[in-house]
Amino acid sequence: MKKYNIYIVYFWLTIGILTTIYAIYKTMTSDEVEPMTYYMPILAFVLFGMRKWYDGKLKKQDQENGEK
């Protein structure tokens, strides 16, 4: 389960970076851009942050349980 958490954190980071690059590209090459083009990077970075925070919480719990 720990490896899954690590993979999913970096999955969302990768998606965030790629969709940001795509949004910049679409902004520079076309006149009209759909709003979803900007929402996807925001959503991906929010999910990355949430997973990173949750992973830190799990690690903290594991450390506390291991000491007792």
N, CA, C and O atoms as a DFTB+ gen file, in Angstrom:
272 C
 N C O
     1  1       0.819      -1.196       0.000
     2  2       0.000       0.000       0.000
     3  2       0.865       1.263       0.000
     4  3       0.472       2.296      -0.542
     5  1       2.046       1.166       0.614
     6  2       2.921       2.329       0.668
     7  2       3.416       2.711      -0.728
     8  3       3.500       3.893      -1.062
     9  1       3.741       1.704      -1.537
    10  2       4.204       1.989      -2.897
    11  2       3.095       2.614      -3.734
    12  3       3.344       3.493      -4.559
    13  1       1.867       2.149      -3.512
    14  2       0.731       2.724      -4.224
    15  2       0.612       4.211      -3.909
    16  3       0.387       5.020      -4.809
    17  1       0.761       4.573      -2.644
    18  2       0.662       5.973      -2.252
    19  2       1.748       6.810      -2.902
    20  3       1.493       7.935      -3.332
    21  1       2.950       6.275      -2.976
    22  2       4.044       7.005      -3.612
    23  2       3.775       7.188      -5.096
    24  3       3.971       8.277      -5.636
    25  1       3.326       6.124      -5.760
    26  2       3.047       6.211      -7.197
    27  2       1.926       7.196      -7.500
    28  3       2.018       7.961      -8.460
    29  1       0.876       7.187      -6.696
    30  2      -0.273       8.042      -6.992
    31  2       0.065       9.516      -6.753
    32  3      -0.459      10.390      -7.442
    33  1       0.941       9.796      -5.777
    34  2       1.371      11.182      -5.543
    35  2       2.105      11.704      -6.772
    36  3       1.819      12.799      -7.258
    37  1       3.042      10.922      -7.265
    38  2       3.809      11.371      -8.427
    39  2       3.009      11.305      -9.720
    40  3       3.318      12.020     -10.673
    41  1       1.992      10.461      -9.767
    42  2       1.079      10.453     -10.910
    43  2       0.371      11.796     -11.021
    44  3       0.301      12.375     -12.105
    45  1      -0.156      12.297      -9.898
    46  2      -0.863      13.577      -9.935
    47  2       0.072      14.740     -10.215
    48  3      -0.321      15.710     -10.864
    49  1       1.298      14.653      -9.735
    50  2       2.275      15.694     -10.048
    51  2       2.570      15.708     -11.548
    52  3       2.631      16.774     -12.161
    53  1       2.751      14.537     -12.131
    54  2       3.014      14.435     -13.574
    55  2       1.837      14.961     -14.390
    56  3       2.025      15.708     -15.350
    57  1       0.626      14.568     -14.004
    58  2      -0.563      15.054     -14.708
    59  2      -0.667      16.571     -14.587
    60  3      -1.013      17.246     -15.557
    61  1      -0.374      17.106     -13.422
    62  2      -0.418      18.555     -13.225
    63  2       0.566      19.284     -14.115
    64  3       0.222      20.300     -14.720
    65  1       1.781      18.780     -14.203
    66  2       2.795      19.419     -15.038
    67  2       2.417      19.327     -16.514
    68  3       2.504      20.314     -17.245
    69  1       1.999      18.146     -16.948
    70  2       1.641      17.974     -18.370
    71  2       0.435      18.821     -18.762
    72  3       0.429      19.416     -19.840
    73  1      -0.575      18.885     -17.917
    74  2      -1.750      19.682     -18.264
    75  2      -1.451      21.180     -18.200
    76  3      -2.076      21.963     -18.915
    77  1      -0.505      21.585     -17.354
    78  2      -0.089      22.989     -17.332
    79  2       0.616      23.348     -18.634
    80  3       0.361      24.405     -19.212
    81  1       1.491      22.480     -19.088
    82  2       2.176      22.709     -20.359
    83  2       1.171      22.767     -21.501
    84  3       1.280      23.613     -22.389
    85  1       0.189      21.863     -21.475
    86  2      -0.842      21.857     -22.509
    87  2      -1.671      23.139     -22.467
    88  3      -1.992      23.700     -23.514
    89  1      -2.019      23.605     -21.272
    90  2      -2.809      24.834     -21.145
    91  2      -2.037      26.036     -21.672
    92  3      -2.615      26.900     -22.332
    93  1      -0.751      26.102     -21.394
    94  2       0.074      27.195     -21.908
    95  2       0.150      27.127     -23.429
    96  3       0.049      28.149     -24.108
    97  1       0.325      25.938     -23.952
    98  2       0.378      25.750     -25.405
    99  2      -0.923      26.195     -26.066
   100  3      -0.906      26.931     -27.052
   101  1      -2.069      25.737     -25.506
   102  2      -3.372      26.101     -26.086
   103  2      -3.610      27.605     -26.003
   104  3      -4.187      28.187     -26.922
   105  1      -3.181      28.234     -24.931
   106  2      -3.355      29.678     -24.767
   107  2      -2.560      30.435     -25.815
   108  3      -3.021      31.450     -26.337
   109  1      -1.367      29.944     -26.123
   110  2      -0.507      30.644     -27.070
   111  2      -0.908      30.402     -28.518
   112  3      -0.630      31.238     -29.378
   113  1      -1.559      29.271     -28.807
   114  2      -1.820      28.935     -30.208
   115  2      -3.244      29.190     -30.664
   116  3      -3.484      29.269     -31.869
   117  1      -4.192      29.321     -29.762
   118  2      -5.565      29.527     -30.224
   119  2      -6.179      30.759     -29.562
   120  3      -5.745      31.208     -28.501
   121  1      -7.206      31.287     -30.229
   122  2      -7.865      32.487     -29.729
   123  2      -8.796      32.173     -28.557
   124  3      -8.791      32.875     -27.546
   125  1      -9.589      31.119     -28.700
   126  2     -10.527      30.738     -27.647
   127  2     -10.081      29.430     -27.012
   128  3      -9.757      28.461     -27.699
   129  1     -10.072      29.426     -25.694
   130  2      -9.660      28.233     -24.957
   131  2     -10.790      27.872     -24.005
   132  3     -11.341      28.734     -23.321
   133  1     -11.128      26.593     -23.970
   134  2     -12.172      26.132     -23.062
   135  2     -11.705      26.290     -21.613
   136  3     -10.530      26.076     -21.313
   137  1     -12.611      26.659     -20.724
   138  2     -12.222      26.818     -19.310
   139  2     -11.678      25.530     -18.678
   140  3     -10.852      25.597     -17.767
   141  1     -12.126      24.372     -19.144
   142  2     -11.649      23.103     -18.592
   143  2     -10.141      22.946     -18.768
   144  3      -9.491      22.222     -18.014
   145  1      -9.590      23.632     -19.770
   146  2      -8.152      23.582     -20.004
   147  2      -7.395      24.133     -18.807
   148  3      -6.287      23.684     -18.516
   149  1      -7.976      25.098     -18.114
   150  2      -7.332      25.682     -16.940
   151  2      -7.720      24.980     -15.644
   152  3      -6.970      25.027     -14.669
   153  1      -8.862      24.341     -15.621
   154  2      -9.318      23.662     -14.403
   155  2      -8.550      22.368     -14.140
   156  3      -8.306      22.014     -12.987
   157  1      -8.177      21.678     -15.184
   158  2      -7.517      20.384     -15.006
   159  2      -6.170      20.504     -14.286
   160  3      -5.911      19.712     -13.380
   161  1      -5.297      21.458     -14.646
   162  2      -4.039      21.568     -13.883
   163  2      -4.283      21.932     -12.418
   164  3      -3.599      21.433     -11.525
   165  1      -5.254      22.797     -12.182
   166  2      -5.563      23.187     -10.803
   167  2      -6.027      21.963     -10.017
   168  3      -5.573      21.729      -8.897
   169  1      -6.922      21.194     -10.603
   170  2      -7.427      19.993      -9.945
   171  2      -6.298      18.988      -9.685
   172  3      -6.224      18.396      -8.608
   173  1      -5.435      18.802     -10.665
   174  2      -4.341      17.842     -10.511
   175  2      -3.386      18.270      -9.398
   176  3      -2.938      17.432      -8.616
   177  1      -3.069      19.565      -9.316
   178  2      -2.170      20.022      -8.254
   179  2      -2.839      19.974      -6.884
   180  3      -2.173      19.718      -5.881
   181  1      -4.142      20.218      -6.831
   182  2      -4.859      20.082      -5.558
   183  2      -4.842      18.619      -5.111
   184  3      -4.587      18.333      -3.941
   185  1      -5.107      17.707      -6.021
   186  2      -5.070      16.284      -5.677
   187  2      -3.663      15.845      -5.285
   188  3      -3.504      15.019      -4.387
   189  1      -2.646      16.384      -5.944
   190  2      -1.269      16.093      -5.565
   191  2      -1.001      16.546      -4.138
   192  3      -0.422      15.804      -3.344
   193  1      -1.422      17.759      -3.814
   194  2      -1.212      18.284      -2.470
   195  2      -1.957      17.489      -1.416
   196  3      -1.425      17.223      -0.338
   197  1      -3.184      17.109      -1.725
   198  2      -3.965      16.316      -0.779
   199  2      -3.327      14.956      -0.546
   200  3      -3.246      14.504       0.596
   201  1      -2.873      14.296      -1.603
   202  2      -2.246      12.978      -1.458
   203  2      -0.927      13.090      -0.692
   204  3      -0.613      12.237       0.139
   205  1      -0.163      14.135      -0.971
   206  2       1.101      14.336      -0.275
   207  2       0.850      14.557       1.219
   208  3       1.557      13.998       2.057
   209  1      -0.146      15.363       1.548
   210  2      -0.507      15.623       2.937
   211  2      -0.974      14.341       3.619
   212  3      -0.573      14.045       4.744
   213  1      -1.823      13.585       2.929
   214  2      -2.349      12.348       3.495
   215  2      -1.236      11.318       3.694
   216  3      -1.231      10.589       4.686
   217  1      -0.300      11.260       2.755
   218  2       0.830      10.348       2.871
   219  2       1.681      10.711       4.086
   220  3       2.152       9.826       4.801
   221  1       1.877      11.995       4.321
   222  2       2.614      12.432       5.497
   223  2       1.905      12.052       6.782
   224  3       2.544      11.683       7.768
   225  1       0.576      12.144       6.770
   226  2      -0.203      11.738       7.941
   227  2      -0.053      10.246       8.205
   228  3       0.096       9.829       9.353
   229  1      -0.091       9.440       7.146
   230  2       0.062       7.996       7.303
   231  2       1.444       7.637       7.844
   232  3       1.570       6.766       8.705
   233  1       2.475       8.305       7.342
   234  2       3.830       8.044       7.822
   235  2       3.962       8.409       9.301
   236  3       4.615       7.700      10.066
   237  1       3.342       9.510       9.691
   238  2       3.392       9.934      11.088
   239  2       2.698       8.903      11.985
   240  3       3.196       8.581      13.064
   241  1       1.552       8.389      11.536
   242  2       0.849       7.374      12.299
   243  2       1.675       6.097      12.411
   244  3       1.723       5.473      13.471
   245  1       2.323       5.712      11.317
   246  2       3.162       4.509      11.338
   247  2       4.318       4.656      12.328
   248  3       4.656       3.713      13.044
   249  1       4.917       5.845      12.361
   250  2       6.009       6.080      13.282
   251  2       5.525       6.033      14.737
   252  3       6.199       5.469      15.599
   253  1       4.365       6.621      15.002
   254  2       3.825       6.610      16.362
   255  2       3.457       5.190      16.793
   256  3       3.692       4.809      17.940
   257  1       2.892       4.421      15.893
   258  2       2.517       3.035      16.219
   259  2       3.743       2.146      16.367
   260  3       3.723       1.184      17.135
   261  1       4.793       2.456      15.648
   262  2       6.010       1.648      15.739
   263  2       6.764       1.873      17.029
   264  3       7.444       0.971      17.518
   265  1       6.651       3.070      17.590
   266  2       7.357       3.383      18.829
   267  2       6.682       2.754      20.042
   268  3       7.359       2.448      21.024
   269  1       5.385       2.554      20.002
   270  2       4.645       2.037      21.157
   271  2       4.747       0.562      21.298
   272  3       4.175      -0.010      22.225
